[in-house]
Amino acid sequence: MDTRYICHARHRARGAVRPAAIAIVAVVAVLASASWFLIIKPHQDMMETEAGGHPSTPVVGGIQAPPPPANVAAMSTNQLLSEARKAVNEQRLLAPAGNNAFEFYLKVLEKQPGNQVATDALRETFPVGASVAEQAINQRDFNDAQRQIDLLAKADPANYTLTILRSKLDAQRKLQDREQQMASDKEKATQLAAQKAASDKVEADRLAAESQQKALAEQQQRAAQARLAQQQQAEAARQPQQSTTATAAAGGESAAGGTHGAVLVRNVNPRYPTTAVRANQEGWVEVSFTITPEGNVDDVKVVDAEPRHVFDRAAVEAVSRWKYQPATQNGTPVSAQDKRRIVFKLN
């Protein structure tokens, strides 16, 4: 065979194979790309969603979902399936309410019980839906978590995952109740402590004011008693002189015969009444009394007073304790009458 013919044949064969190879490579590339976008990538997204690591992992309340279809009840099975697939792609498995994949698939099963597409979709997306419900529980969106668990129960009522989710939901609710109760108790304790501190301060201020007022009243009472004692001593000093003068004027015979009036030898200062000190009251009491032959004071009577019944008792008690050198007549002790005005003055 001619060598040139063989080479020519080989070149023709190579030229025929090259377009076919290019076509095969192109088909494989298209299939690989389609597999990536239609199978592998959705599967990876689903796995990452379950792990919570994908940036598009649904966050309850954080995604602005599109409004639900206007009339879901009037939609056909195909329309419901289309809306369900759209919700799955947008990761709206269980939320928001009324516009999520599970509700669309369940609506398909209401219209067409046993629909294989809806049944398979609910079974395959159940684990992801359970993860979404658990996320709602962790975020303490308890009402929406309960709604999502109820949707999962409609899809697969016997699934054990529901028991776990319900237990976790109940535990989180109880934990929140305890935390709220502890916070309330702490706030009440703080309020009670503040009220007690305020009450203690008011009581301490009141006691301090009473103590200061009492000390001031005692100081005023001591000063009044000291002034009263000085007045009584001055008056007692004047009265013997007056009595001596009167006795001398009565006649030398009587003085020579041992006759003289009673002489005060011990003066007891009256106690200034506490009520009068606190009320800043002053006044006087005029008393009459009998001096016995033994020099004691007896039958003390209030003749007049200003104001009435304020200083009476203090004056009577003080005068009753006075001691006299008794009056004598011809050298013999005799009874005598006397009258005194007891002055009560603060200043």
C-alpha positions in Angstrom: 0.0 0.0 0.0 1.2 3.5 -0.8 2.6 5.3 2.1 1.1 8.5 1.1 -2.4 6.9 1.2 -1.9 5.7 4.7 -0.8 9.1 6.0 -3.7 10.7 4.2 -6.1 8.3 5.8 -4.7 8.9 9.2 -5.1 12.7 8.8 -8.7 12.2 7.8 -9.4 10.0 10.9 -7.8 12.6 13.1 -9.9 15.3 11.6 -13.1 13.3 12.2 -12.2 12.5 15.9 -11.4 16.1 16.9 -14.9 17.6 16.5 -16.5 14.6 18.3 -14.1 14.9 21.2 -14.9 18.6 21.5 -18.6 17.9 21.4 -18.2 15.2 24.2 -16.2 17.6 26.4 -18.8 20.3 26.0 -21.6 17.9 26.9 -19.7 16.8 30.0 -19.1 20.4 31.1 -22.7 21.3 30.7 -23.8 18.2 32.7 -21.2 19.0 35.4 -22.4 22.5 35.7 -26.0 21.5 35.8 -25.2 18.9 38.4 -23.4 21.5 40.5 -26.2 24.0 40.5 -29.1 21.6 40.6 -27.8 18.8 42.9 -24.5 19.4 44.6 -24.9 23.0 45.6 -28.4 22.7 47.0 -27.3 19.6 49.0 -24.3 21.6 50.3 -26.5 24.5 51.2 -28.8 22.1 53.1 -26.0 20.5 55.0 -24.5 23.9 55.9 -28.0 25.1 57.0 -28.3 22.1 59.3 -24.8 22.9 60.8 -25.8 26.6 61.1 -22.6 27.7 59.3 -24.0 29.1 56.0 -24.3 32.9 55.7 -27.8 32.4 54.4 -29.0 30.3 57.4 -32.4 31.5 58.2 -32.7 33.7 61.3 -36.1 33.9 62.8 -37.5 37.4 62.4 -34.3 38.6 60.6 -35.4 37.9 56.9 -37.8 40.1 55.1 -39.9 37.4 53.4 -42.1 38.3 50.4 -45.8 38.6 51.0 -47.8 35.4 50.8 -49.9 34.6 47.7 -53.2 36.4 47.5 -55.5 33.3 47.5 -53.7 30.2 48.6 -57.0 28.2 48.9 -57.8 28.8 45.3 -54.4 27.7 44.0 -54.0 24.5 42.0 -51.7 21.7 43.1 -49.0 22.7 40.6 -49.2 26.3 41.7 -48.8 25.2 45.4 -45.8 23.0 44.5 -44.2 25.9 42.6 -44.7 28.1 45.6 -43.3 25.4 47.9 -40.2 25.0 45.7 -39.7 28.7 45.6 -40.0 28.8 49.4 -37.4 26.0 49.8 -34.9 27.9 47.6 -35.4 31.0 49.6 -35.0 28.9 52.8 -38.6 29.6 54.0 -39.2 26.1 55.3 -41.4 26.9 58.3 -41.5 30.7 58.5 -43.1 33.1 58.0 -46.5 31.9 58.9 -48.7 31.5 55.9 -45.8 31.7 53.4 -43.5 28.7 53.9 -42.7 25.5 52.1 -44.3 23.2 54.7 -47.6 24.9 54.6 -47.7 24.8 50.8 -46.8 21.1 50.8 -49.4 20.3 53.5 -52.0 22.2 51.4 -51.1 20.0 48.4 -51.7 16.9 50.5 -55.1 18.4 51.6 -56.1 18.8 47.9 -54.4 15.6 46.7 -53.7 13.1 49.6 -50.8 10.9 48.8 -49.1 13.3 46.4 -45.7 11.8 46.1 -43.8 15.1 45.4 -45.2 16.8 48.5 -44.7 13.6 50.6 -41.1 13.2 49.6 -40.3 16.9 50.0 -41.7 17.0 53.5 -39.7 13.9 54.4 -36.5 15.2 53.0 -36.8 18.7 54.5 -38.0 17.5 57.9 -34.5 17.5 59.5 -33.8 21.0 58.3 -37.2 22.2 59.5 -36.4 20.6 62.9 -33.2 22.6 63.0 -35.1 25.8 62.2 -37.6 25.1 65.0 -34.7 24.4 67.4 -33.2 27.7 66.4 -36.4 29.5 67.2 -36.4 27.8 70.6 -32.8 28.9 71.3 -33.8 32.5 70.4 -36.7 32.2 72.8 -39.3 32.9 70.2 -41.5 30.4 71.9 -44.8 31.2 70.1 -43.3 30.8 66.7 -41.3 27.8 67.8 -44.6 26.1 68.9 -46.2 26.9 65.6 -43.3 25.4 63.7 -43.4 22.3 65.8 -47.1 21.9 65.1 -46.3 22.2 61.3 -43.6 19.5 61.7 -46.1 17.3 63.5 -48.6 17.6 60.7 -45.9 16.4 58.3 -44.6 13.5 60.4 -46.5 13.1 63.7 -44.6 10.0 64.8 -41.1 11.5 64.4 -39.1 11.2 67.6 -37.5 14.6 66.9 -40.8 16.2 67.9 -40.5 14.8 71.4 -37.1 16.3 71.7 -38.2 19.7 70.4 -41.2 19.8 72.7 -39.1 18.9 75.7 -36.5 21.5 74.9 -39.3 24.1 74.3 -40.8 23.3 77.7 -37.4 23.4 79.4 -36.6 26.8 77.9 -40.0 28.2 78.9 -39.5 27.1 82.5 -36.0 28.5 82.5 -37.3 31.8 81.2 -40.0 31.8 83.9 -37.4 31.1 86.6 -35.2 33.9 85.3 -38.1 36.3 85.2 -39.1 35.3 88.7 -35.5 35.7 90.0 -35.3 39.1 88.4 -38.7 40.1 89.9 -37.6 38.8 93.4 -34.3 40.7 93.1 -36.2 43.9 92.1 -38.6 43.5 95.0 -35.7 42.9 97.4 -33.9 46.0 96.2 -37.1 48.0 96.6 -37.6 46.7 100.2 -34.0 47.4 101.1 -34.4 51.0 99.8 -37.7 51.4 101.7 -36.1 50.0 104.9 -33.1 52.3 104.5 -35.4 55.3 104.1 -37.5 54.2 107.0 -34.4 53.7 109.2 -33.2 57.2 108.3 -36.5 58.8 109.1 -36.6 57.0 112.5 -33.0 58.0 113.2 -33.7 61.6 112.4 -36.8 61.5 114.6 -34.9 60.0 117.6 -32.1 62.6 117.1 -34.6 65.4 117.0 -36.4 64.1 120.2 -33.1 63.6 122.0 -32.0 67.2 121.1 -35.4 68.6 122.1 -35.2 66.6 125.4 -31.7 67.9 126.1 -32.8 71.4 125.4 -35.8 71.1 127.7 -33.7 69.7 130.5 -31.2 72.5 130.1 -34.0 75.1 130.2 -35.5 73.3 133.3 -32.2 73.4 135.1 -31.7 77.0 134.3 -35.2 77.9 135.4 -34.8 76.0 138.7 -31.5 77.8 139.3 -33.1 81.2 138.8 -36.1 80.1 140.9 -33.8 79.1 143.7 -32.1 82.5 143.6 -35.4 84.3 143.7 -36.6 82.1 146.6 -33.3 82.7 148.5 -33.6 86.4 147.9 -37.2 86.5 149.1 -36.4 84.4 152.1 -33.6 86.7 153.0 -35.9 89.7 152.8 -38.7 88.2 154.8 -36.7 87.6 158.1 -35.6 91.2 157.9 -39.2 92.3 157.5 -40.4 90.0 160.3 -37.7 91.3 162.6 -38.6 94.9 161.8 -42.3 94.2 162.4 -41.5 92.5 165.7 -39.3 95.4 166.8 -42.0 97.9 165.9 -44.6 95.9 167.8 -42.9 96.8 171.1 -39.9 96.3 173.0 -41.7 94.3 175.6 -42.7 91.5 173.2 -39.1 91.3 171.9 -37.8 91.2 175.4 -40.4 88.5 176.3 -39.2 86.1 173.6 -41.9 86.7 171.0 -41.0 86.6 167.3 -42.4 85.4 163.9 -41.4 82.2 162.1 -38.1 82.3 160.3 -37.4 80.2 157.1 -34.3 78.1 157.7 -34.4 75.6 154.7 -35.8 76.6 151.3 -36.6 73.7 148.7 -36.7 74.9 145.2 -39.7 73.8 143.2 -39.3 71.6 140.1 -40.1 73.4 136.9 -42.7 71.3 135.1 -41.4 69.6 131.9 -44.6 70.4 130.0 -44.2 74.1 130.9 -40.6 74.1 129.7 -41.5 72.5 126.4 -44.4 75.0 126.0 -42.1 77.9 127.0 -44.6 78.8 129.8 -43.9 81.1 132.8 -46.1 82.0 135.7 -46.6 82.2 139.4 -48.4 80.5 142.3 -49.5 82.1 145.5 -49.9 79.7 148.4 -51.0 80.0 152.1 -49.8 77.5 154.7 -49.5 76.9 158.4 -46.2 76.7 160.2 -46.4 74.2 163.1 -44.7 74.7 166.5 -42.2 72.1 165.3 -41.2 74.3 162.3 -42.9 72.1 159.6 -45.2 73.4 156.9 -48.7 72.1 156.9 -52.1 72.7 155.2 -50.6 74.2 152.0 -53.3 75.8 149.8 -53.2 77.5 146.4 -54.7 80.9 146.8 -54.1 82.1 143.3 -52.1 81.2 140.2 -51.3 82.4 136.7 -51.8 80.3 134.6 -54.1 78.0 136.6 -53.2 74.4 137.3 -49.8 74.5 135.5 -47.4 75.2 138.4 -49.8 74.5 141.3 -48.5 71.0 142.2 -44.8 72.0 141.9 -45.3 74.9 144.2 -47.2 72.9 146.8 -44.7 70.1 146.8 -41.7 72.5 147.2 -43.3 74.6 150.0 -44.4 71.5 151.9 -40.8 70.6 152.3 -39.7 73.9 153.7 -38.4 74.1 157.3 -38.9 77.0 159.7 -37.7 78.2 163.0 -41.2 78.3 164.6 -42.8 81.5 165.8 -42.7 82.0 169.6 -44.9 83.8 172.0 -43.4 84.6 175.4 -40.7 82.1 174.6 -43.2 79.3 173.6 -43.3 77.9 170.0 -46.7 78.5 168.5 -48.4 77.9 165.1 -48.2 80.7 162.5 -49.7 81.5 159.1 -47.8 82.6 156.1 -48.4 83.3 152.5 -45.8 83.2 149.6 -45.8 83.8 145.9 -43.7 81.2 144.0 -42.5 82.6 140.7 -41.7 80.4 137.7 -39.6 82.2 135.1 -37.5 80.8 132.3 -35.5 83.9 131.4 
